[in-house]
Amino acid sequence: MGKRPTTVVACFFVLPVFAGNEPTEAQKTKALSGGAATVFNTTHNAFSLPSANMPLSRKLDFSVGNSFFRNPWVIAPATTTARDGLGPVFNTNGCQNCHIKDGRGHPPESPSDNAVSLLVRLSVPAKTSEEKQQRVYSGIIPEPTYGGQLQDFGVPGVPEEGKVNIKYTPITVKFADGETVTLRKPNLTITGLNYGPMQKDALFSVRVAPPMIGLGLLEAIAETDILVNADPDDRNNDGISGKANQVWDKTKQQTTLGRFGWKAGQPSLMQQNAAAFNGDIGITSNLFPATDCTPKQAACQKAATGGNPEVEDKILKFVEFYTQNLAVPARRNLDDPQVQQGEKLFQQAQCDNCHITQFKTPTLKEQPEQSNQVIHPYTDLLVHDMGEGLADNRPEFLANGKEWRTAPLWGIGLIQQVNGHTYLLHDGRARNLMEAILWHGGEAEAAKQRVLNMAKQDRQALLAFLNSL
């Protein structure tokens, strides 16, 4: 099992947080993005540390969960029975291959680069009353030949489903002062389909792996505190009509609030993790007992399995604990005048209408690390219409083809340090923070226009604020 840092070394990393005068109490609170669970670390391991308030007695469970998250799964049958069952078709053989260093994935950077931390979700429109009812439980109608996700690898004897290719079209955007930025619009093609053509009206959604930090704290936010920000009919006429996605909870066997995934299509970390094991690695569980093989994939259907289920409930519990406790790094440079000005501009542009600054978590049984924490995730966990430019035109439960969950911004200023890139948004099309802002449309169009009209020094201050998160 790989060894990871399990202690908080705050004394090494305090200076970047406050470099000037004695911080105010408000600044101290803002610095603790994840409350008492916050870690003070700005190294390449900043996203891989356990909650700072975790007692030593619980860190062994964190390490065990880390091992199942990080180490590869193998083809069945194998002597390593706890880790066999890879595939038969899959995107990767381990969680860390997509969530690199527990951080953000990226699109292929060249034609020779693989798409290992990027995947393509598939579905077809629901047409019949039966299919519309099916969407209540599954969120989508899978593509008949290739299922709900394109897998670009297969175990020996099982052909992969196809290969992902992305090319970009440049789009120029001009600020009010005349400066221009060239955005890139992704164009997806899928080649080498090994099981025949897809249905003509197939729907596609390109997704990159998001960072893993703070997920347990997001799960801990009370549902009522999320729903209070929902305004699906825009009754206050502010142009923001965020809504809660309502999804099927396999454990509770009922519809409940969606929190996780780019369209808030999963209700819990347990289900999100089990779904990723199933779709990305081809590993079955009690929550997802079948692989993504379709009836048209005979070799896939006949391949050996790693048991029934392939990942046991106790292993999923370890992975759940690990993903609940990947800590959020502290904010930095809060006493920098440029950062402070940028925060004011963020508020003046009304970015915080969706990127909600603060929540407080309730008391949670058996989760002391996430209990009673004042946190600063910069998300409302609601889905919003982001305009035609970002639309994938693929609905998921109640989220339509133009709606996306508000992405948390905590830790966004450390992505370069952790992952060596700054590719942002659901498909990684934005190469930096400003490009990500300029792709905002729909409900965020007015906020984007305010940024387009900012003076250059104000734009730099806004970016300095975002990079402090």
C-alpha positions, 0 to 999 in steps of 0.5 A: 500500500502506498504511503501518504502524508497523514499529518497536518503540517500547518507550521510549514504553510501558515505564511502564505495565508496571511503575509502582512498585518495580524489577521482579523477574526473574519479573515481567520474564518474565511481562511478555514475553507473547510472549517476545522477540517482545513489543511494548511498545505500548498504543495503538490499533495495539497488535495491528498491530506485527511481532514485536519480534525481527524483523530489518529484512531481514524487515520488507518481507515483513511489509508485503507480507503486510499489504497483502494482508491489509488491502486489498480484493479486487475482482470479476473480471475486473479489471486488478488480477489479483493481487486479483480474484476476489471472491465470487461470494458472500462475507461481506467483501472484505478480511481487515481488515474482520473482524479490525478493526485485527488485533483482535476482531470484534463482533456487530451492535450495532443492527438497522441495523448490518451483521454484517461481522465476524460469520458463521454456519457451516452444516452438517447432521448426518452420518447415513450411513456415507459422510457420517461418513467425509466428516467425517474430511476436511472436519469437517462435512457442508455444508448442501446448498443453502447450503454450509458458511457463509452468505454475505450478499453477492453480486457483481452478478448473483449474489444473496446467500444471506441475511441474519443477524439476532440478538436477545437474551434477558436472563438474570440471574445473582446473586453470593453477596453479592446483586449481579446481572449481566444476561447476554444469550443470542443468538437467531439468525434468517436471513431473505431466503434467495434459494436456497430453504429450508434442510434442516430439520435444519440446524445453525448456529454464530455466530462473530465474528472473533478477534484475530490476535496471537500466532498464529505462537507458538501454531503453534510450540508443540510438539504433545507440549507440548499433548497432555500437558495433554489428559485426555479421560477425566478420569483425574485426576478434576479435572472437566477433560477437555480433548481435542485436536481431530484435523483434516485437514491438506490439505498433509500429507494426513493427520489432525493436531492442530487449533489454530486456529478457535473449535473448533480446526478448522484445523491450521495458519495456512496452512490457516486463512488459505486457508480464510478467503479461501475462505469469507469472501471467495470466493477460491480457492487450491490448498488450496481450489480450489472456491468455496462455491457449491452446485449449487443456485446456478446464477448463482454457478456461472456467475460469472467467476473471477479465475483458477485459483487466484485467490490464488497460493501466493506471496501466501498465503506472504506472508499466512502470514508476516504472520499468524505475526508479529503481535506480542503486547503486553506485560503491564502493571501487574504490580507493582500489588497488586490485579493480583497479588491477582487473579492469585492468585484466578485460580489459586485458582479453577483458571482456569489448568487450561485457560488454561495460563500458559506454554509454551516454543517449540522451535527452528524452521527459518526462523522465528527470531522464534518459536523458543525463546520462553517465552510466556504465552498463557493457553490449552491449545489443547484443546477443552472442554465449556463446558456447554449455555449456550454450546453451538452443537450443531454438531460439527466434526471431533472437537469436539462441539456443546458443546466450544470451544477455550480462548481465549488471553487475552493482549492481552485487556485492550487490546481496548477500546483497539484495537477500541472494544468488549469483546465476548467469546466465540465469538459476542460475546454477552458485553459484558465480561470478567465476563459472559464468565466467567459464561457458563462452564459444563460443565468450567468450572462449578466455576471459575465458582461460585468467582467467584460466591462471591467478595467484590466486591473480589476480583472487581474484583481478578480483573478487574484481573488479566485486564485486565493481560494 
